[in-house]
Amino acid sequence: MISKKKIIGLSALVVGGILFMAWLAGLLHFGKIAPGLTPVTGPALKGRVLVVQETEIPRELEIMGAVISPSLAQVSSQVSGRVEKIWVEAGSRVKSGDPLVTLSAAEFKARVDQAAAGLAQARAHLTQVSADYQRYQFLFKEGAVSPQEFDAIKARYQSATAALAQSQAAVNEAATMRGYTVVRAPAAGVVAERKTAVGDLAQPGQILASLYDPDRLQIEAEVNDNYREQVKVGEAAQVSVPAVKFEASLPIAEIFPISASGSRTFKVRTGRLQNPALMPGMFARLLLPLGHSRGILIPQAAIKTVGQLTMVEVAKDQTSELRQVKLGRQVGDQVEILAGLHAGDRIMLQNE
């Protein structure tokens, strides 16, 4: 017969085993927190609650460009000669007809003097022949000279008249050539570059200076062919020239139909710029409108930075929690949320 002590020992062993297995199964806690989600009470809500909603967001394409002058004029010499005087420097403002460069005029002055002397001789000869011609006209009517004699004096008169016209043309040509020794501005503008110096020998066709019209500047940029169907003439683009802190909204004035074979891009030009600080060649940025898409925008003030993370405070019942979000483009005083929030979420805005 099994003793009473052995029965009690076996019973205790069985009960202990059952309790141990129950503890392993998590049925006994002994003061520990049971596994699972336990609500944590956060701080009371402070501030204004904003319900997140989807909205229409304008889509834009940022491209790099430059300030250009479509009216850039290359002023060249029309005659050869040494540069005697330069009237302007780069940046000088000029009016139409203002002198830019003066060339040596000694040779052309001699031509004018020679042509003028020839003109004086032609006038004197014509005066004499004209008097004879008028006298012969009277005598021919009276029958005092033969037709052959009258035709001869008439031919002399016509030849003298033609010689006078040729002499006058020579004087005009010589004066024009002499006038070319003063190279003048073809229109009002600003001197972009001076390309000669005193003492240089200028040749016909050689560029001496370049001018641009500061009231006809534009911004030109190249756009990838993938966006050709989305860029439209007349739509407003936001432009900026960082060097002079210039910003403006300008319409797209031109879209070039030809694409560059190497870069697969096409050119666009804005409307005119009117700012005295702008100059051709300056770096510029353009934001081209590409239509709209739906997305989430929230006030920039709702964004909190925790270390390197961007977060927003999301309202939960009477408490709130911080949630990490992925930011997109800034639109005015709002910022696009690419991930982390959904329509209907409630976010906290601190009272001002």
Secondary structure per residue as TSV (DSSP state, phi and psi in degrees):
chain	resnum	aa	ss	phi	psi
A	1	M	-	360.0	133.2
A	2	I	-	-72.1	133.9
A	3	S	-	-70.7	158.8
A	4	K	H	-63.9	-33.8
A	5	K	H	-66.6	-39.4
A	6	K	H	-66.8	-38.2
A	7	I	H	-63.4	-43.4
A	8	I	H	-63.7	-39.9
A	9	G	H	-64.5	-43.6
A	10	L	H	-65.0	-41.0
A	11	S	H	-62.0	-42.8
A	12	A	H	-64.3	-37.4
A	13	L	H	-64.5	-43.3
A	14	V	H	-64.4	-46.1
A	15	V	H	-61.9	-40.5
A	16	G	H	-63.2	-40.9
A	17	G	H	-64.3	-41.3
A	18	I	H	-63.2	-43.9
A	19	L	H	-63.3	-39.6
A	20	F	H	-63.4	-43.7
A	21	M	H	-65.5	-37.8
A	22	A	H	-65.1	-36.2
A	23	W	H	-67.0	-40.7
A	24	L	H	-63.3	-34.3
A	25	A	T	-77.5	-3.4
A	26	G	T	82.0	14.8
A	27	L	-	-82.6	-17.4
A	28	L	-	-116.5	127.4
A	29	H	-	-103.6	-36.4
A	30	F	T	51.3	48.6
A	31	G	T	90.7	-6.5
A	32	K	-	-85.1	158.0
A	33	I	-	-80.6	131.1
A	34	A	-	-66.0	143.8
A	35	P	S	-63.8	152.0
A	36	G	S	131.3	-173.2
A	37	L	-	-90.4	128.7
A	38	T	-	-120.5	121.4
A	39	P	-	-60.5	136.5
A	40	V	-	-111.2	127.3
A	41	T	-	-80.2	120.1
A	42	G	-	-92.7	-174.2
A	43	P	-	-69.1	154.3
A	44	A	-	-63.7	148.5
A	45	L	-	-63.6	130.6
A	46	K	-	-132.6	128.0
A	47	G	S	111.7	-165.0
A	48	R	E	-102.5	138.7
A	49	V	E	-96.4	128.6
A	50	L	E	-116.9	127.5
A	51	V	E	-85.3	124.2
A	52	V	-	-72.4	134.3
A	53	Q	-	-136.7	152.7
A	54	E	E	-78.4	148.1
A	55	T	E	-148.6	170.3
A	56	E	E	-78.9	124.7
A	57	I	E	-115.2	124.9
A	58	P	E	-67.4	135.1
A	59	R	E	-101.2	134.9
A	60	E	E	-133.4	154.1
A	61	L	E	-117.0	120.8
A	62	E	E	-90.0	126.2
A	63	I	E	-132.6	160.5
A	64	M	E	-98.8	145.2
A	65	G	E	-149.5	-162.7
A	66	A	E	-151.8	153.4
A	67	V	E	-76.5	130.9
A	68	I	E	-127.9	164.2
A	69	S	-	-123.0	102.9
A	70	P	T	-66.8	-15.7
A	71	S	T	-101.2	21.0
A	72	L	-	-59.9	121.5
A	73	A	E	-107.3	126.5
A	74	Q	E	-96.0	111.2
A	75	V	E	-93.3	121.8
A	76	S	E	-120.4	165.9
A	77	S	-	-81.3	143.7
A	78	Q	S	-104.6	-9.1
A	79	V	S	-136.0	164.9
A	80	S	-	-91.7	149.3
A	81	G	E	167.7	159.9
A	82	R	E	-75.9	141.7
A	83	V	E	-74.9	117.6
A	84	E	E	-96.6	-35.3
A	85	K	E	-151.2	142.6
A	86	I	E	-116.7	123.8
A	87	W	-	-91.1	-16.6
A	88	V	-	-133.7	165.0
A	89	E	-	-128.2	169.1
A	90	A	T	-59.1	130.8
A	91	G	T	97.6	-10.9
A	92	S	-	-67.8	139.5
A	93	R	E	-93.4	134.3
A	94	V	E	-130.9	157.2
A	95	K	-	-102.9	163.5
A	96	S	T	-59.3	128.3
A	97	G	T	92.7	-8.3
A	98	D	-	-66.4	142.9
A	99	P	E	-70.2	140.9
A	100	L	E	-110.1	-49.8
A	101	V	E	-141.1	140.9
A	102	T	E	-114.6	129.4
A	103	L	E	-101.4	162.1
A	104	S	-	-58.7	131.4
A	105	A	-	-114.8	8.0
A	106	A	H	-59.8	-47.6
A	107	E	H	-61.8	-42.4
A	108	F	H	-74.2	-29.0
A	109	K	H	-66.1	-39.8
A	110	A	H	-63.3	-38.6
A	111	R	H	-64.8	-40.5
A	112	V	H	-63.5	-44.3
A	113	D	H	-62.4	-42.7
A	114	Q	H	-64.3	-44.2
A	115	A	H	-65.4	-36.5
A	116	A	H	-66.2	-37.7
A	117	A	H	-65.5	-41.1
A	118	G	H	-64.1	-36.2
A	119	L	H	-66.6	-39.4
A	120	A	H	-63.6	-42.2
A	121	Q	H	-63.4	-41.8
A	122	A	H	-64.8	-36.9
A	123	R	H	-66.0	-45.5
A	124	A	H	-62.2	-43.0
A	125	H	H	-64.1	-42.3
A	126	L	H	-65.1	-35.8
A	127	T	H	-62.0	-43.1
A	128	Q	H	-66.9	-48.2
A	129	V	H	-64.5	-36.0
A	130	S	H	-64.4	-39.8
A	131	A	H	-63.5	-42.7
A	132	D	H	-64.5	-39.3
A	133	Y	H	-64.9	-42.4
A	134	Q	H	-64.6	-39.2
A	135	R	H	-65.6	-41.6
A	136	Y	H	-68.9	-31.8
A	137	Q	H	-59.3	-43.4
A	138	F	H	-66.4	-45.3
A	139	L	H	-65.2	-35.7
A	140	F	H	-66.8	-37.8
A	141	K	H	-65.9	-32.6
A	142	E	H	-82.7	-7.8
A	143	G	T	79.5	17.9
A	144	A	-	-84.7	-16.0
A	145	V	S	-128.2	153.1
A	146	S	-	-78.6	162.1
A	147	P	H	-60.2	-35.8
A	148	Q	H	-63.4	-41.7
A	149	E	H	-66.1	-39.6
A	150	F	H	-66.5	-42.0
A	151	D	H	-63.2	-34.6
A	152	A	H	-66.7	-45.0
A	153	I	H	-69.3	-32.8
A	154	K	H	-64.5	-41.7
A	155	A	H	-63.3	-39.8
A	156	R	H	-62.6	-40.4
A	157	Y	H	-64.8	-45.0
A	158	Q	H	-64.5	-38.3
A	159	S	H	-65.5	-40.7
A	160	A	H	-67.0	-37.9
A	161	T	H	-63.6	-43.1
A	162	A	H	-64.7	-39.2
A	163	A	H	-63.6	-38.1
A	164	L	H	-64.5	-41.9
A	165	A	H	-63.3	-40.8
A	166	Q	H	-65.4	-40.2
A	167	S	H	-64.9	-40.2
A	168	Q	H	-64.3	-39.9
A	169	A	H	-64.2	-37.3
A	170	A	H	-65.8	-39.9
A	171	V	H	-64.1	-44.4
A	172	N	H	-61.3	-43.3
A	173	E	H	-64.4	-44.7
A	174	A	H	-63.8	-38.6
A	175	A	H	-68.1	-38.4
A	176	T	H	-64.0	-45.4
A	177	M	H	-61.3	-39.6
A	178	R	H	-65.6	-36.9
A	179	G	H	-63.4	-28.6
A	180	Y	T	-68.7	-14.7
A	181	T	T	-70.7	-15.4
A	182	V	E	-106.0	106.7
A	183	V	E	-82.8	121.8
A	184	R	E	-114.5	159.9
A	185	A	-	-70.5	127.6
A	186	P	S	-73.0	-19.1
A	187	A	S	-160.0	167.3
A	188	A	S	-68.8	145.8
A	189	G	E	172.4	-162.0
A	190	V	E	-121.3	137.4
A	191	V	E	-71.8	114.9
A	192	A	E	-81.0	-36.4
A	193	E	E	-159.5	139.6
A	194	R	E	-106.6	127.8
A	195	K	-	-118.1	26.4
A	196	T	-	-149.4	170.3
A	197	A	-	-139.6	160.2
A	198	V	T	-59.8	132.2
A	199	G	T	99.0	-16.6
A	200	D	-	-67.4	149.3
A	201	L	E	-92.8	113.4
A	202	A	E	-89.5	138.2
A	203	Q	-	-112.4	154.5
A	204	P	T	-56.0	131.1
A	205	G	T	90.1	-10.0
A	206	Q	-	-74.6	129.6
A	207	I	E	-75.5	125.5
A	208	L	E	-103.0	-29.2
A	209	A	E	-160.5	160.7
A	210	S	E	-128.1	142.0
A	211	L	E	-124.2	151.0
A	212	Y	E	-136.8	154.7
A	213	D	-	-93.5	112.9
A	214	P	G	-66.6	-14.1
A	215	D	G	-93.2	3.1
A	216	R	G	-126.6	30.2
A	217	L	B	-77.5	150.0
A	218	Q	E	-137.7	168.8
A	219	I	E	-110.9	130.3
A	220	E	E	-118.9	139.0
A	221	A	E	-148.8	165.7
A	222	E	E	-112.5	135.0
A	223	V	E	-118.1	139.9
A	224	N	E	-60.8	141.5
A	225	D	G	-56.3	-25.3
A	226	N	G	-62.1	-21.3
A	227	Y	G	-103.5	9.6
A	228	R	T	-59.2	-40.9
A	229	E	T	-72.5	-17.6
A	230	Q	T	-95.4	-17.8
A	231	V	-	-92.4	126.0
A	232	K	-	-124.1	142.0
A	233	V	T	-65.0	135.4
A	234	G	T	97.6	-20.3
A	235	E	-	-73.5	145.6
A	236	A	E	-80.5	135.1
A	237	A	E	-118.4	140.9
A	238	Q	E	-85.4	122.8
A	239	V	E	-119.9	151.2
A	240	S	E	-147.1	144.4
A	241	V	E	-122.6	97.2
A	242	P	G	-58.6	-31.9
A	243	A	G	-59.8	-33.3
A	244	V	G	-118.9	13.1
A	245	K	T	53.8	43.9
A	246	F	E	-97.5	132.1
A	247	E	E	-137.3	142.1
A	248	A	E	-162.9	163.1
A	249	S	E	-108.1	117.8
A	250	L	E	-127.4	145.1
A	251	P	E	-75.2	153.0
A	252	I	E	-75.0	114.1
A	253	A	E	-91.8	-33.3
A	254	E	E	-140.4	142.0
A	255	I	E	-127.5	117.7
A	256	F	E	-75.5	132.1
A	257	P	E	-75.2	-19.0
A	258	I	E	-93.7	136.7
A	259	S	E	-100.4	145.5
A	260	A	E	-73.1	126.6
A	261	S	T	-66.6	-31.3
A	262	G	T	-76.4	-46.1
A	263	S	T	-97.2	-11.7
A	264	R	T	56.8	47.4
A	265	T	E	-128.7	161.3
A	266	F	E	-127.2	155.0
A	267	K	E	-91.2	146.0
A	268	V	E	-130.0	150.0
A	269	R	E	-131.0	142.9
A	270	T	E	-87.4	176.6
A	271	G	-	-68.0	-179.8
A	272	R	-	-70.9	146.7
A	273	L	B	-105.3	142.8
A	274	Q	-	-132.2	91.2
A	275	N	-	-152.2	120.8
A	276	P	T	-64.2	-16.9
A	277	A	T	-82.3	-15.5
A	278	L	-	-82.3	144.2
A	279	M	-	-140.5	149.7
A	280	P	T	-57.4	140.7
A	281	G	T	97.7	-13.2
A	282	M	-	-66.4	142.6
A	283	F	E	-68.4	141.1
A	284	A	E	-141.7	156.1
A	285	R	E	-118.7	144.4
A	286	L	E	-127.8	139.6
A	287	L	E	-112.1	106.6
A	288	L	E	-90.9	131.7
A	289	P	E	-71.1	133.8
A	290	L	E	-123.0	28.5
A	291	G	E	91.7	-157.8
A	292	H	E	-133.2	159.0
A	293	S	E	-145.6	161.2
A	294	R	E	-88.0	141.3
A	295	G	E	-169.0	-170.1
A	296	I	E	-113.2	127.5
A	297	L	E	-119.5	135.1
A	298	I	E	-131.3	158.5
A	299	P	E	-60.5	141.2
A	300	Q	G	-58.6	-30.6
A	301	A	G	-66.8	-17.5
A	302	A	G	-80.0	-11.5
A	303	I	-	-81.6	131.0
A	304	K	E	-116.0	142.4
A	305	T	E	-108.5	120.9
A	306	V	E	-119.2	102.3
A	307	G	T	66.0	-119.6
A	308	Q	T	-103.9	9.9
A	309	L	E	-99.5	144.4
A	310	T	E	-104.1	127.4
A	311	M	E	-138.8	161.3
A	312	V	E	-129.0	155.1
A	313	E	E	-92.6	115.6
A	314	V	E	-102.1	129.8
A	315	A	E	-77.1	134.5
A	316	K	E	-132.5	105.4
A	317	D	T	54.3	-117.3
A	318	Q	T	-101.0	9.2
A	319	T	E	-125.7	-175.7
A	320	S	E	-146.1	161.2
A	321	E	E	-141.9	154.3
A	322	L	E	-87.6	134.9
A	323	R	E	-129.9	133.1
A	324	Q	E	-72.8	139.4
A	325	V	-	-132.4	157.1
A	326	K	E	-106.4	124.6
A	327	L	E	-91.9	149.8
A	328	G	E	-112.5	-134.9
A	329	R	E	-84.2	147.1
A	330	Q	E	-86.2	133.6
A	331	V	E	-124.4	99.6
A	332	G	T	64.6	-126.9
A	333	D	T	-95.9	16.2
A	334	Q	E	-117.6	162.4
A	335	V	E	-132.8	142.5
A	336	E	E	-79.4	138.8
A	337	I	E	-106.1	116.8
A	338	L	E	-88.1	-29.2
A	339	A	E	-158.1	149.3
A	340	G	S	112.6	-21.2
A	341	L	-	-130.2	153.1
A	342	H	-	-131.2	158.3
A	343	A	T	-56.9	133.5
A	344	G	T	101.0	-21.2
A	345	D	-	-62.2	150.1
A	346	R	E	-113.1	126.9
A	347	I	E	-117.1	157.8
A	348	M	E	-99.0	136.1
A	349	L	E	-118.6	126.8
A	350	Q	-	-67.3	139.6
A	351	N	-	-65.2	138.0
A	352	E	-	-78.0	360.0
